[in-house]
Amino acid sequence: MTTEGTAAEGTAADPAPEPAGPAPEPAGPAPEPAAPAGGRWVGALSLANLGVWVGWFGPLQLLLARQAEQLTPDHKASTLALVTGVGAAVSMIANPVFGALSDRTTASVGRRIPWVAGGVLGGAAGLLVLAAAQSVATVIAGWCLVQLALNAAFAALTAAVPDQVPPRQRGLVGGWLGVSQVVGILVGTALATVAGGVVGGYLACAVFTVLAAVPYVVTRRDTPLSPAARPAFRWRTFLGGFWIDPRRHPDFGWAWLTRFLMNLSYSISTMYLLYYLTDAVRYDGDADNGVLILTALNAVTLLSTVVISGIRSDRSGRRKSYVIRSGFVISAATLLLAFWQTWTGAVVASLVLGLGFGVYTAVDFALLTDVLPTAEDRGKDLGVINIANALPQVLAPVVAAPVVTHFGGYTALYALAGALALAGSVLVRRIRSVP
């Protein structure tokens, strides 16, 4: 990504520095930023986001599955479901809580940066616990620490977008975040594959996750909150704030539901990919390398659509049509996995899935930032949205394990994933305030 560009392309140079002299202490977050986010900051944000996804998906794509296979070879699927399910439950709680805490943070460096720095360090510590784990209980503890800490970082990084990026540029920034997500998944998978076993994979992911966040922390571009502007803390008010009444905010409710359905489809599609290759496709080579190849192919087509679709949605001012069409493409990819269970079919499905998910990743994120109820609670509200990312990780193994075992195998599993993606794309039409 270039560090400079024109405002029309959404990568304008960083704003000129303020005149010398003490800056007035802000009373609270501005409702909407006006100046475009500069390319250097967007690049640092994307790199930090990439590191978080490496910390998540190195384990999720390969390492946790391999540990489950080593520790409980006769019950690997159920062990993997237990570990990922408990971790996702922690994620579901951690993301909105840390988002809300970052909304209230009055550190001199800003509201979000302290949580990014602390989150990646805690996530690396969890990965080290996983590297040393010799029991299922230790794996669960380590993975829960990873989920807890990296969700603190992710909540802060996500909330920084509506803090710093004007609405007309959010499709582009969402596109770059989509790039960092898929490259993070690819890099995490690659590190897990080539680092020399489970222990080496965890160590490599830990180091990468920390180093990737350094440029963002060093930029020190954040929105400070003065202590006087922070509301008084009351447990009842704090906890009650996590319920956003869909009757008062229907567009937020529909955005949450559609994201949940799309992510449940995606979680079902990817969580059992390693076992799909070994048990259904009967892949001749190393299944770890097969997962890496499919992830790389998915990344190639995703990268071809993710940024350009974000730019086009910014220019047209339209979001829903992009999200709807991307859902149809994702559904088609899952149906290929359901009914064409060969290595060739898996390759084609990965390419198609990348095309659809690239558009969805960029534009749906921009759509979500357009339906947030209040400026003051961006971190918390995006954290509530991110429950729609985490909850499917809890439900996917609960749904997938019995389907694979008793109700039709991988054909039924991926057909279900296709139906969920189709439902999610159709229901986007119910959002009224976004064109």
C-alpha positions in Angstrom: 0.0 0.0 0.0 1.3 3.5 -0.9 1.9 6.0 1.9 0.6 8.9 -0.1 -2.2 9.5 -2.5 -5.1 11.7 -3.5 -8.2 12.3 -1.4 -10.2 10.9 -4.3 -8.5 7.6 -3.9 -8.9 7.7 -0.1 -5.2 7.6 0.7 -4.6 11.3 1.3 -1.4 12.4 2.9 -1.4 12.9 6.6 -2.9 16.3 7.6 -0.5 19.1 8.2 0.7 19.5 11.8 -1.2 21.9 14.1 0.4 25.2 15.0 2.9 25.2 17.8 1.5 25.6 21.3 -0.5 23.6 23.7 -3.5 21.8 22.2 -6.8 22.2 24.0 -7.9 19.2 26.0 -10.7 17.5 24.1 -14.1 17.3 25.8 -14.9 14.0 24.1 -14.9 12.2 20.8 -15.9 14.1 17.7 -19.1 12.8 16.2 -17.5 12.2 12.8 -13.9 12.9 11.6 -13.6 15.3 8.7 -10.0 15.0 7.4 -9.1 11.8 5.4 -6.9 9.3 7.2 -3.4 9.3 5.8 -1.8 6.4 4.1 0.9 5.8 6.7 -1.7 5.5 9.5 -4.0 3.2 7.4 -0.9 1.1 6.6 0.1 0.8 10.3 -3.5 0.0 11.3 -3.7 -2.7 8.6 -0.4 -4.2 9.7 -1.5 -4.4 13.4 -4.8 -5.9 12.3 -2.8 -8.5 10.2 -0.8 -9.4 13.3 -4.0 -10.1 15.3 -5.3 -12.4 12.6 -2.0 -14.2 12.5 -2.3 -14.8 16.2 -5.8 -16.2 15.7 -5.6 -18.2 12.5 -2.2 -19.9 12.8 -3.8 -21.8 15.7 -7.3 -22.1 14.1 -6.2 -23.3 10.7 -3.7 -25.9 11.8 -2.1 -25.8 15.2 -5.1 -26.4 17.4 -6.2 -29.3 15.1 -2.8 -30.8 15.3 -2.7 -30.6 19.0 -6.1 -32.1 19.3 -4.9 -35.0 17.1 -1.8 -35.5 19.2 -3.5 -35.3 22.6 -6.7 -37.2 21.8 -6.3 -39.0 18.5 -9.5 -40.9 18.9 -11.6 -37.8 19.7 -9.8 -35.1 17.7 -13.0 -33.5 16.3 -14.7 -33.2 19.7 -11.6 -31.9 21.4 -11.1 -29.3 18.7 -14.8 -28.3 19.1 -14.4 -28.0 22.8 -11.2 -25.8 22.6 -12.5 -23.5 19.9 -16.0 -23.3 21.4 -14.7 -22.2 24.9 -12.3 -19.8 23.3 -15.0 -18.3 21.1 -17.2 -17.9 24.2 -14.5 -15.9 25.8 -14.1 -13.8 22.6 -17.8 -13.1 22.5 -17.6 -11.5 26.0 -14.2 -9.9 25.7 -14.7 -7.9 22.5 -17.6 -5.7 23.6 -16.2 -5.4 27.2 -12.8 -4.2 26.0 -14.5 -2.0 23.4 -16.5 -0.3 26.1 -13.5 0.1 28.3 -11.5 1.7 25.5 -14.4 4.2 25.0 -13.8 5.2 28.7 -10.0 5.3 28.7 -8.4 8.6 29.5 -4.7 7.8 28.8 -2.6 10.6 27.5 -1.8 8.6 24.3 -5.5 8.1 23.6 -8.3 5.7 24.1 -7.3 2.9 21.8 -3.5 2.5 21.7 -3.1 1.2 25.3 -5.5 -1.7 24.6 -3.7 -2.5 21.3 -0.3 -2.6 23.0 -1.5 -4.6 26.0 -3.6 -6.9 23.9 -0.9 -8.1 21.5 1.5 -8.7 24.4 -1.2 -10.8 26.3 -2.0 -12.6 23.1 1.7 -13.6 22.6 1.8 -14.8 26.2 -1.2 -17.1 25.5 0.5 -18.5 22.4 3.5 -19.3 24.5 1.2 -21.2 26.9 -0.2 -23.1 24.0 3.4 -24.0 22.8 4.1 -25.6 26.1 0.8 -27.3 26.6 0.8 -31.0 27.4 -2.9 -31.4 28.2 -6.3 -30.4 26.9 -6.9 -28.3 29.9 -3.7 -26.3 29.3 -4.7 -25.9 25.6 -8.0 -24.5 26.7 -6.4 -22.1 29.1 -3.9 -20.9 26.6 -6.4 -20.4 23.9 -8.7 -18.5 26.2 -5.9 -16.1 27.1 -5.2 -15.6 23.3 -8.9 -14.8 22.7 -9.2 -12.5 25.7 -6.1 -10.5 24.9 -6.3 -10.3 21.1 -9.9 -9.3 21.3 -8.8 -6.3 23.4 -6.5 -5.3 20.6 -9.0 -6.0 17.9 -11.8 -4.1 19.6 -9.5 -1.0 19.9 -8.3 -1.3 16.3 -11.8 -1.6 14.9 -13.1 1.3 16.9 -10.2 3.5 15.6 -11.8 3.4 12.1 -14.9 5.5 12.9 -12.7 7.6 15.3 -10.3 8.5 12.6 -11.8 7.8 9.1 -14.7 9.9 7.6 -17.6 8.0 6.2 -16.6 8.7 2.5 -13.3 6.8 3.1 -14.5 3.8 5.1 -15.1 1.4 2.2 -11.4 1.9 1.2 -10.1 1.4 4.7 -12.4 -1.5 5.2 -10.9 -2.9 2.0 -7.4 -2.6 3.4 -8.5 -4.2 6.7 -9.9 -7.0 4.6 -6.5 -7.4 2.9 -4.8 -7.5 6.2 -7.3 -10.1 7.4 -6.8 -12.5 4.6 -3.0 -12.0 4.5 -3.0 -12.6 8.2 -4.8 -15.9 7.8 -2.4 -16.8 5.0 0.7 -15.8 7.0 -0.6 -17.5 10.1 -1.2 -20.7 8.1 2.2 -20.5 6.5 4.0 -19.9 9.8 2.1 -22.9 11.3 3.2 -25.0 8.3 6.8 -24.1 7.9 8.0 -23.2 11.4 8.9 -26.8 12.3 6.0 -28.3 14.2 3.4 -27.2 16.7 5.8 -25.5 19.2 7.6 -23.6 16.4 4.4 -22.5 14.8 3.1 -21.0 18.1 6.4 -19.2 18.7 6.5 -17.8 15.2 2.9 -16.5 15.4 3.6 -14.9 18.8 6.7 -13.0 17.6 4.9 -11.8 14.4 1.8 -10.6 16.3 3.8 -8.4 18.6 6.1 -6.9 15.9 3.2 -6.2 13.6 1.6 -3.8 16.2 4.8 -1.7 16.7 4.3 0.8 13.8 0.7 1.5 14.9 1.6 2.1 18.5 4.5 4.3 17.4 2.3 6.5 15.2 0.5 7.7 18.4 -2.5 8.8 16.4 -5.5 8.4 18.6 -8.5 10.3 20.1 -7.9 11.2 23.7 -10.7 11.6 26.2 -10.5 14.0 29.1 -11.3 12.7 32.5 -14.0 15.3 32.8 -15.8 13.9 29.8 -15.8 10.4 31.0 -19.2 9.5 32.5 -19.4 8.2 36.0 -19.1 4.4 36.2 -22.1 2.5 37.3 -22.3 -1.3 36.9 -26.0 -1.3 36.0 -25.5 1.4 33.3 -22.3 -0.3 32.0 -23.8 -3.8 31.7 -27.1 -2.5 30.4 -25.3 -0.6 27.6 -24.5 -3.9 25.9 -28.1 -4.4 25.0 -29.0 -2.4 21.9 -32.7 -2.6 21.4 -33.4 -3.6 17.8 -36.8 -1.9 18.0 -35.1 1.5 18.6 -32.2 0.7 16.3 -33.6 -1.7 13.7 -30.8 -1.2 11.2 -28.2 -2.0 13.8 -30.2 -5.2 14.6 -30.4 -6.3 11.0 -26.7 -5.6 10.4 -25.9 -7.7 13.4 -28.1 -10.6 12.3 -26.8 -10.6 8.7 -23.2 -10.6 9.9 -23.9 -13.4 12.3 -25.4 -15.6 9.5 -22.6 -14.9 7.1 -19.9 -15.6 9.7 -21.7 -18.8 10.8 -21.5 -19.9 7.2 -17.8 -19.0 6.9 -17.0 -20.7 10.3 -18.7 -23.9 9.3 -16.9 -23.8 5.9 -13.3 -23.3 7.2 -13.2 -24.9 10.7 -13.2 -28.4 9.4 -11.2 -27.8 6.2 -8.3 -30.0 7.4 -10.5 -32.9 8.2 -12.5 -32.3 4.9 -9.4 -32.8 2.9 -8.4 -36.0 4.8 -11.8 -37.6 5.3 -13.9 -36.5 2.3 -11.5 -35.5 -0.5 -8.9 -38.1 0.5 -6.1 -35.7 -0.4 -3.0 -37.6 -1.6 -0.4 -35.2 -0.2 0.2 -33.6 3.1 -3.1 -32.2 4.3 -1.4 -29.3 6.1 0.1 -28.2 2.8 -3.3 -28.7 1.1 -4.9 -26.2 3.6 -2.1 -23.8 3.0 -2.6 -24.0 -0.8 -6.3 -23.5 -0.6 -5.8 -20.5 1.8 -3.3 -19.0 -0.6 -5.7 -19.4 -3.6 -8.5 -17.9 -1.6 -6.2 -15.0 -0.7 -5.3 -14.3 -4.4 -8.9 -13.8 -5.5 -9.9 -12.0 -2.3 -7.2 -9.5 -2.8 -8.4 -8.9 -6.4 -11.8 -7.7 -5.1 -11.4 -6.4 -1.6 -9.9 -2.9 -2.1 -11.6 -2.1 -5.4 -15.0 -3.0 -4.1 -14.5 -0.7 -1.1 -13.5 2.2 -3.3 -16.4 1.7 -5.6 -18.9 1.6 -2.7 -17.4 4.8 -1.4 -17.8 6.5 -4.7 -21.3 5.3 -5.4 -22.5 5.8 -1.9 -24.1 2.3 -2.1 -23.3 -0.6 0.2 -26.2 -3.1 0.3 -26.1 -4.2 -3.3 -22.4 -5.2 -3.0 -23.1 -7.1 0.2 -26.0 -9.0 -1.3 -24.2 -10.1 -4.4 -21.2 -11.1 -2.4 -23.4 -13.4 -0.3 -24.6 -15.1 -3.4 -21.1 -15.8 -4.5 -20.1 -17.1 -1.0 -23.1 -19.4 -1.1 -22.1 -20.8 -4.5 -18.6 -21.6 -3.2 -19.9 -23.6 -0.2 -22.2 -25.6 -2.5 -19.2 -26.5 -4.6 -17.6 -27.9 -1.5 -20.8 -29.8 -0.8 -21.3 -31.5 -4.1 -17.8 -31.5 -5.8 -15.7 -33.3 -3.2 -12.4 -33.5 -5.1 -9.2 -31.6 -4.9 -10.1 -29.8 -8.1 -13.5 -28.9 -6.6 -11.8 -27.6 -3.4 -9.5 -25.4 -5.5 -12.3 -23.9 -7.5 -14.4 -23.3 -4.4 -11.5 -21.5 -2.7 -11.1 -19.2 -5.7 -14.8 -18.4 -5.8 -15.0 -18.0 -2.0 -12.2 -15.4 -2.2 -14.1 -13.4 -4.8 -17.2 -13.2 -2.7 -15.6 -12.7 0.7 -13.3 -9.9 -0.6 -16.3 -7.8 -1.6 -18.2 -8.7 1.6 -15.3 -8.0 4.0 -14.7 -4.5 2.7 -18.2 -3.2 2.1 -20.0 -4.8 5.1 -17.5 -3.3 7.5 -18.2 0.1 6.0 -22.0 -0.5 6.2 -21.6 -1.4 9.9 -19.8 1.8 10.8 -22.7 3.7 9.1 -25.4 2.2 11.4 -23.7 2.7 14.8 -26.2 4.2 17.3 -23.8 6.8 19.0 -20.4 8.3 18.5 -19.5 8.1 22.2 -19.9 4.3 22.3 -18.2 3.2 19.1 -15.9 0.7 20.7 -18.7 -0.9 22.7 -21.1 -0.9 19.8 -18.6 -2.4 17.4 -17.8 -4.9 20.1 -21.5 -5.9 20.2 -21.3 -6.3 16.4 -18.2 -8.5 16.8 -20.3 -10.9 18.9 -21.6 -11.8 15.5 -18.1 -12.8 14.6 -17.4 -14.8 17.8 -20.7 -16.5 18.4 -20.5 -18.5 15.2 -17.2 -19.9 16.4 -19.1 -21.3 19.4 -22.0 -22.6 17.4 -20.1 -23.9 14.3 -18.6 -26.9 16.1 -21.9 -27.6 17.9 -23.7 -27.6 14.5 -20.9 -29.2 12.5 -19.9 -32.2 14.6 -23.3 -33.9 14.6 -24.0 -33.0 11.0 -20.7 -34.6 9.8 -21.1 -37.6 12.1 -24.9 -38.4 11.9 -26.8 -36.2 9.4 -25.3 -36.4 6.0 -21.5 -35.8 6.3 -19.7 -33.0 4.5 -22.3 -32.7 1.8 -25.0 -31.7 4.3 -22.5 -29.5 6.2 -21.5 -27.4 3.3 -25.1 -27.2 1.9 -26.1 -25.8 5.3 -23.3 -23.2 5.1 -24.6 -22.2 1.6 -28.1 -21.8 2.9 -26.9 -19.6 5.8 -24.9 -17.3 3.5 -27.9 -17.0 1.2 -30.2 -16.0 4.1 -27.6 -13.5 5.4 -27.4 -11.8 2.0 -31.1 -11.6 1.5 -31.8 -10.1 4.9 -29.4 -7.2 4.2 -32.3 -5.7 2.2 -34.0 -5.0 5.6 -31.5 -2.3 6.4 -33.1 1.1 5.6 -30.7 3.9 6.4 -27.9 2.7 4.1 -28.4 2.7 0.3 
